[in-house]
Amino acid sequence: MYKIFTLFSILAIGLFTSCKTQVSGDLTKQNFDFASEQLTYALQEIDSAKARDGRDSLTKAEKPLVSPRTLDENGNPKLVVSRDWTSGFFPGELWYMYEYTKDPNWEKQARAFTASLEVQKFTKTTHDLGFILYCSFGNGLRLTNDQRYKPILMEAANSLISRYKPNAKIIRSWDHNRDKWQCPVIIDNMMNLELLFWASRESGDSTYYNIAVNHANTTMKNHFRPDYGTYHVIDYDTITGNVLNRHTHQGYAHESTWARGEAWALYGYTMCYRETKDSAYLDQARHVANFIFTNPNLPEDLIPYWDFNAPEIPNEPRDVSAATVIASALYELSTFGGEKAVQYKEQADTILKNLTLHYRATLHDDGGFLLLHSTGSKPSDSEVDVPLVYADYYFLEALLRKEKIENNLSLTEK
């Protein structure tokens, strides 16, 4: 049964060592051993959730449920259709399990869950194609070199750049809330640029690269405050390219810094430096890391509250998903040298250790999720203090990166 994360439990974890989870020896192995059992249980829970699907047969056929996102009100896995922005993370987890274990059973499961997303390669109504298809097919291609995955990813990249607005030099994020925004761009969109960098390398066509760089540069110009805190939503005039509004949608206030948005920024600009070697992106990532780790509202265990300016801190929900994205980004950032490289690695290690000790799910419970206490959208009272699939995805990614760094391997090593 899912456990509510009360203020008492927050205090308790600071006073007592968890009796159910002890960190000793190889943290990566310990967590992948746990994940192997937990995700095996998750597969059973997914089958049960599909069996409970009460929709009519036509709807089931046209919009099948493909993968888990969180828990429903009864503590069962809440499954989503392939169009949901989170649909690619569970297949990505399965690919990470295969990467670590080399067990063909994980490859088989990963391929099956990945295949159910192919239809989204034609979708032009969202910026989330990187999340949906690069986390799934992209990891599959990297690990198996299955050439059938390449045209799927190329089609997805073409669909994504169809949303590019050349006058504003950005990729439109959302099509909803047209009464509020003309052309909204969210900081999350930085994460989808990796698909375009891949497409440029694969095709030899610089169009994808140039669009990704233009988007990153425009975001760097408009999404950040002087202290390198981020705005969530920037609304653009697509004719003039001017900024119309600087808003939030999932954060506390327009001028607050939503924790997961800051995490997306850290990860996104670290990735952009890897792909371009433009030092401006490396500097930006380092500035974002400095904002996070010098912020007075960052808890001692380095697992952020859902917003750095949430008004009831310390009585606010944490966002474990932000922490896992931050940890994964820090590992990569640490590989680019600089005076804080060792510190970045140590901070990421601390995050993973604390997640393992105090935020991990109960084995064979909690719907098969790996981590608890994430926050989706507190202003909408949606997915508050729950497990979220993308927290689990970036947790496994961070663990793999830790393993590779400590074994002097490239982060792209299979």
N, C-alpha and C positions, 0 to 999 in steps of 0.2 A: 504494500500500500504506500502511495506517495506520501512523503513526510513534509509537513509545512515547516519552513525555515524561520523560526521565531527568533526574536531578539535573544531569548534565553539560550537557544542553540548556538547563536553566534558567539555569545559570551562563553558558553560551555566549551566550544572547540578551542578557545584560547587557554583554557585551564586544564583540560584533560586530553590525553592522547587517545585517539579513537581505538576502541578495542576490536573493531571489525577490520581495520586496515592498518597495517604496520608497514612503514617504508624502510626497507633494508636491501642492500645489494643493488641489483640491476632494476632500476625504476621502469625502464622501458619493457623489459621482459615481464616484470610483475603485472604491468597494466595490460600488455597484450595477452598474457595468460588469462587475466580476468575478462578481457574483451572477447576472447575466443569462446568462453563459456556463456558470457552474457549475450553476445550476438547470436549464438546458436539458439538460446532461449528466445531472443527477439524474433527470429525467423518463425518459431512456433506461434508466438503472439501475433505476428502479422497474418499468418494463415487463419488464426481464430478471428481476428478483426475483419478479414475479408468475408469469412463465413457469416458474420453478424451484419454485413452490409444490407440494409433494408431498402435500398433503392430498387426501382423496377428494373427488369432485365434489359430493357433498351438502354437506359441510362448507364447501367453497369458496362454494357458492351461499348457504348460510345465514349464513356469517360471512366475507364477502370481505375480503381485505387491501386497505386503502385508502390508507395513507400511511406514509412512513418515520419511524422513531423514532431509530435509531442504526445502528451497523454490527454485523453478526454476527461470529462467530469467524473467518470466512473473509474479512472485509473487505468484504462485500457489504451493501447496505442491508437492515436488518431492518424489515420492514413490520408494521403492527399493524392490528387490526380497528377498526371505528368506536367501539366501547365503550372502547377504551384512552384514558386521560386525555390522551395527547399527540396524538390524531388530528387535532385542529383546527389545529395549528401550521403544518403544511406548506401547507394551503389558505390560512392567514393570510399566509404568506410570499408566495404567489402573488398575493394581493390587494395586498400592499405593492409587489410588482414592478409591478403595474398602476398603482397610485397614483403611483409615481415616473416610470414610462416613458410612461403613457397608451397603451401598446401593446395593442390588442384581443386579441392572441394570449395575453397573460398573463391578461386577463379571462376568456377562453374556458377556459383551464386552471384558473383559480381557481374558476370556476363548476362545472366538472366534479368537482373534488376536494371542493368544498363540498357538492355535492348528495349525495354518498355518505354524509354524516353525518346527514341529516335524521331518520333512524329514532331517533336518540338523544334527540329532543325528548320522548319519552315515558319516558325512563329516570329512575327514582326511587330507584335504589340507589347513587347517587354524588353528591357535591357538585361534581364536576368539569365540570358542564354549561357553566359560563362558559368554561373552557379549550376545551372541545370545540366549542361552538356560537357563542359570542360572538366568538372569534378568527376564525372562519370566516364564518358568516352575518352576524355583527355588522359585520365589516369590509366584507362584500359589500353590506350595506344602506347603510352610510355612504357608500360610493363610487359606488353605482349607483342608490340609492333604489328598488330592486326591491321592490315592495310584497308580493310573494309570500314574502319573507323574514320579514316582520313576524309573521305567525301562528306561524311555526316558533319564533321567539325567544320569543314570549309563552307558547307551550306549554312551552318549556324552563324559563322562569321559574316557571311553575306547578309543574312537576316539582321544581324546586330548593326551593321554599318548602314542599313536602310534607315535607321533612326538618327543618323548624323545630321546635324544642322550646321551647314558650313559658315553661315554668317556669325553664329555664336561660337562656333568651333567646339561643340559639345555633342554628346550622344544623349538624346532625350531618355529620361528614366521611365516616368510613369505617364499613362494616358488618362488616369482617373483624376477626379477633383478639378475638372476643367473650369468650374466656377471660381476656383481659388487661384490656380496657377495657369499661365500660358504655356510654359515649357519647363517643367520641373526637372532638376538634376539633383540626385542624392549622392552623398559621399560614398555610399555603398557601390556605386557604379564603377569606382576605381578597380574593384575586384574582377570585373568582366573584361578588362583590357587585356588580360593575359591571353585570352582566346585570340585576340587580334594580333598580338605579337607572334603567336604561334602561326597564324594564318599567313602572315607576311613572310616568315622564314620558309614555310612549306611551299608557298606559291611563287615566291620571288617578286611578288607584287607589293610595292611600297605603300599602296593606298591604305592598307590595313594599319601599317606602322604609323603613317602620318596622322590618321584619324585618332589612333590611340594616344600619340604624343600631344596632339592638339587638345584632346580632352583632358589629359593629365595637366597640361600647362594652364588651361583655362580654370580647371578646378583648383590648382595651386594658387592662382591669382585671386579667386573669388570665394573659396570655401573656408578660408582660414582667418582667424583674428590675429592681432599682433602677438598674442601669447601662444599661438599655434593650436589653440582650441578650434574645433570645427563647427561650422553650421551644418545642419542636416540637409536642408533643402534650399537650393538656389533656383529662383525662377527667372528665366531669361526671355527677353524679347527676341524672337527668332529672326526678325528683320534687321534690327540694329545691333544685336548682340549684347545690349545693355542688361544689367541686372535689375530686375523689377522688385524682387523681394528676397530677403534672407530669413528663412523660417525653419521651424522644426515640425516634425510629424510624429516622431516616436520619442523625442526628448522631453525634458521638463518644460523648457521655455525656449523662445526664439534665440535668446542670448546665452543659453546654457550649453554645456558640452555633453552630448549624449555619448555614453561610454563606448557602445559598440561602433558608433560612427568614428570615434577617435581610433578605435582598433582597426577599422577598415582603412583609415588613412595611413596608419603605420604600415600595415601589410601592403597596401597598394603602392606606396611610393618606394618601399623596399624592393618590391617586384619590378617596378618601372626602372629602378637603377640597374637591377640585374639584366634587364632586357635591352637597355640603351647605353649604359655606362655614362649617362649624363649626371655629373656630380650635383647638379641642382636637386635631383630627386633624392640622392643620398643625404644631402644636407637637410632636406625637408623631412625625411624619415627620422633623422636624428633629433630634429627639433620637436617632432611629435612625441618621440620617446621621452624627451626631456619634460614635455608638458605632463605626460602621464606620471612619471616617477618623481617629479617634484611637486605634484599636486597635493595640497594639504588634506584633501578628502580621499586620497587613496588609502585604503585600509592597510594595516600592517602586514596582512597575509597576501597582499597584492592582487586580490580578487575584487575588482571595482564594484561600487554601487552602480545601478543602472544608468545614472547620470551623475557627472561630477559635481553638479550644482543642485541635486535633489534636496528639497527643503528640510526633510526630516532625518537626514543623516545624523547618527548612525542607525536610525530605525527605518532604513530603506532596504528594499530588496537588492541583492547582489545580481550581477550578470556574469555568470560563468562563461557564457558564449564569448563575451568581450575578452575575458581572461585567456581563453584558449587561442583566439585569433592573435592577441598580443604576444603570447608565448611563441607561437609558430613564427610570427614575423621577427621577433627578437633573435631567434636562432639564426635566421638567414642574415639579419642585419649584423650579427656578430662575425660573420664570415668575411665582411668587407673591410675589416681592420679598423684603425682609429683608436683613440685613447680610451674609448668606452667599450671596446669589443668584448673584453673579458667580463665587464659589468653586465652587458646585455645577456650574455650566456648565463651568468649567475642569476640574474633576475628571472629568466625563463625557467631555469632549474627550480627556483623557489616556487614559482607559480605551479609547475607540474607537481612538485612535492606536496604543496598544500591542497591542490585539487585531489590528489590521491588520498591524502589523509582525511579530508573533511568534507569533500563534495561528491564523492563517488557514490553511485547508486548501490542498492543492495543486490547481491548476486541472486539471479533467478527471481527478480522482482522488478518493480518500477518500469514495467513494460519492455524490459530489455535494453533500456537506455544506459549509457555509461556514466553520465554525470547529471547531477541535480542542480537546482537553484539558478537557472537562467531566467532572463526577462526579455520577452518579445516586444511588447508595447504597453508600458504602464499607463500612459495617458488614455488608451483605449480599454484599459483593464483587460487586456488580451495576453494570455501566455505569461502570466506573472508568477515568478518563483516555481518554475516547472523545468523538466528536462526538455532540451531542444536538440534536434538532430545535428544542427550545424556546430553546436558546442562539441559534440562527440567527434565529428569529422575533423575539426581543427585540433582537438586533443590528440587523436591518433597521428595526425600529420606532424604536430610538434614533437611527439615521442619519437617518430621516425627520424626527424631532423636532429634531435638530440643524439640518437644512436649513431647517425652518420658522422656528425661532427666529432664525437668522441672516438670514432674509429678512423678518423682522418680521411673520410670519404666525401666526395662531392654530394651536394644535396640532390643532384639529379641522378645519382647512382641508383640503379635498380636493386 
